[in-house]
Every structure is written in C-alpha cells, then in structure tokens.
Amino acid sequence: MSYVIGVDLGTQSLKGLLVNPEGKIVAEATCAHDPIYPNPGWAEQPVEDYLHSFTTVIKQLVSDSGIDPSEIGTIGMDAINDSVIATDENGNALMNCIIWLDRRAEAETAEIAKIVDPARVFEVSGLNLDSTHTAAKMLWIKKNRPEVFGKAKYLLNVDSYLVYWMTGAAVVDYAQASASMIYNVAEKTWSPEMANVFGLDPELLGKIVKAETVAGTLSAPVAYRLGLTTKTKVICGTGDEHSACLGSGLVKPGMVCDITGTAEPVAGTSAKPVFDKKGLVETHHSADSRLWLIENPGFVSGGSTRWYKDTILRLPNYDLMNTQAKRSPIGANGITFLPCMGGAMTPTWNGCARGTFAGLTLSHTLDDMSRAVFEGISFGLKDNVDRFEEIGMDCSSVRIVGGSTKSPFWCQMKADVLGKPLVATKNPEGAAIGAAMLASVAEGNFANLDEAAETMVELGATYEPNLNNKAAYDEAYARYYECYYTMEPFFNKYYKA
C-alpha cells in the first residue's frame, strides 16, 4: 500500500491530488492552460501545454507533501472527453489536440449521414451522429491532414495520450471508447460496422481495458522529468465526466450527477444500457465497468460564465457576478440567455447553434444579464433531468460536483429550477478524486470502487427546493425553451459549417 496521485486534466486547467493509503488528501496542486481558437468553430490545445501542466502539478504535489518519490505507488488520471491527439510511435504529437469544443468536422458528419442512417449510429453506439465525437474528428484529420494521418501510429484521447507518453502503452477504457461512435455500447467492444462506415481502424484508439487497469510503469525519461521513480505504476484512466461521477459516489445504479466544469455533463447510472429515442441523452459506459452512464455529455456551462466574466464584466473572479445576479429577480427582468457558446447539446444537439442574449432593452442592467447567464445554464440542466425522468430514470435527488458548488446561490437556483434536492460534494474536485479512487483500487489500498467511494467521497450541503419560486422559474424556463426553438432555424440558416 502506497500513496497515489489522481490527476484531472480539464479544458482550462490540470488539477492533482496526492492521496495517502487511507484515502485522505495530503496535497493539492493546479496549473492553468487555456485553449486556442484558430478559426470559428475550432478549438485546440498545444499538446506541450498538457505536458507542462502535468509536470508542474506532479512536482508540486511531491514538493508540498514532502513525500519521498519512491512512496508514490500509482498515478491515475482522467481527461477531457471527445478530444483527439495524433501521435507517432515515439509519443510525439503530430499536431495540436482537437478538443471537445471543436466543431470543424460538421461537413464530415454530414457526409457520414449520407452513408448511414444516424438512427443506426445511435442504435449501435448509443451516440448521436455529431461532430463533437472522436470518430468525426479522426475522420477530419484523415481527410484534411493526410500527412498527419499517414504518420500517426495512434489517434488517442487525451488521457490515453498521457498514459502512452508515460508508459508506451496505448490503452483506452470502456467509458472513453464509448464516446467514439465506432463502439458497440451494448456489447462493450469495437463495432466492425461503424468502423467500416467511418473508414477508421478502432485500434487507432488503443486497446480497451478497465479504467483501473495498470498500463505500465513510468519510463526512465518521464520519471526523471516528473521527479518520480520508474517503479511508479500508471493506470489506464478515463474521461473527466466519468471520473467526476466516481468522485461523486456514483458507483450504484439509479444515481444522477450534475458535473459543472467548462462543460456541464448531466449523467445517471444504470445497470443496463438505456436508449433515449429523442437523442437528447446518450448511452455511454461508466468508468465503473459494471455500469452504463446515461448522459448528456455537456453544454458549455463554466465556459459561458468565464466568457461572460472575462469579456463582458472584465472581472478577476466570480464574486461580483454572483452579487449582481442576486439583485435581479427570477426571470432576469425578461432576459433569456442560450448557453450555446460551442453549439448546442440541449435542448437539442445542433452544431450550428450560437450563444444568445434575447430580450435586452435600455432598461436592463448587468445585474439582469448576470442572472440570465446563471439561469440559462440552469435551464439546460432541467432539460436533461426532465428527459431522464421521461425515459424512466430515478431523479429524486441530484448530486452536484465541480466549480458551481462554490456558489450556494447558483446551487439553490438549480434546486429551485428542478424542484428537487441538490446534494453538493464537499470537495469540488470530484474528477481528481475519481482518478485517485481508480488509482487507489489499482494500488490495492481499497478492494473495489464501492469501498473507495465509501471512504473518499464526502458530501457537503444539501439544497432543498424553494417551491414558492417554482412558478416564476417555470415561466422563465418556458421563455428559454421557446427562444431556442424560435432561433434554431436562424442558426441553421446562417451558421452552417
């Protein structure tokens, strides 16, 4: 039994936790990295930014804790979903990472829709035929960067790439594999049919294993760079939203979690695959290989609040934004905000959709706009929880993890909008905790994820809904819903890729 490190590589930063054999956090560290947007609808990250953030955080954890590097037994990590890094056989990235926010593969997705009915893609993979998913991005590389595709040994998810860089092993867990569109979600294996449709070899994504599987040990050059030893093991890892579900305690069927980061996935666990015929929520695997995860992979949530804070308010933190929003009444005096800053994943999936403020007049203030941003995102959560209930899932209580747990005002708003209790995790870094849970199981510190969750997941405040606010929120939600569907033909006309 040794110490483990849990690493969460997100869109805007990398966070790490050093955890002792008993499951207690002994050190925390973070390092920022901002994506770049070279063209409209494109979103990338230089891969060296990830390596820099990873190295910085690992070194700081060891330095701050004073732990001897030889006592670090296992590293577990999660990373952003729906993102692709082309790499050669030596682990060298051949181009910038295409991240989940990227919509450049809209044309490729449209071409695939001419070859196969999107309903068939959903039937096999559990996914919407959408440009966010990794097969679409891989196909874009194949068609538009043939020199890169020809040199690529692998086209890896970000967590898989970091594991490959550290160990030389190319692996992917069930959860990340299930976000590819070339995977059979019911049979838990690659789909020859979908691989043929996309013209892609699934082996480009690596070998499918459980998230807690040890991929290998640190290579000598990487161990030296990180200040660790070659005895440190590295597990396969998983996606950030999947890890956040573990870090929220979702290790049993029938639980729901709202994961608030740059994106806001909304997910529920199930003992069997459940398919939403409307396609608002998809069928993935959980990082807990016993379970499926029924989820909307995430509309732009924290990315919207950050954009608004940085670009409109031009403030260094969110405190004033919360204060402003509290001063505006429910419904933001008639302003509606659509959080479609990277296309829409709710109330429909549409890569042409755009972020929108509607209803502005000369009488409106920043207070109203600030509240409208919080409300628009909260309404996106309601879209998905309502849909979970429509397909028979238990949503009597919702757990919430991530950045918005730092805002009691926003958590209460979400509880009021849903009309359901909202239970926040005590530590907002749920994804990093999930990664540390996986590492702890691999290290043998816990027998399984159930035991790890019982020890490592701590719940914080419970927000009971104020039912006196329900009518006002229902009216504002109806306006949001109608605004989106009224605007959708406009989006489709003017913002096609």
Disulfide bonds with the S-S distance in Angstrom:
none
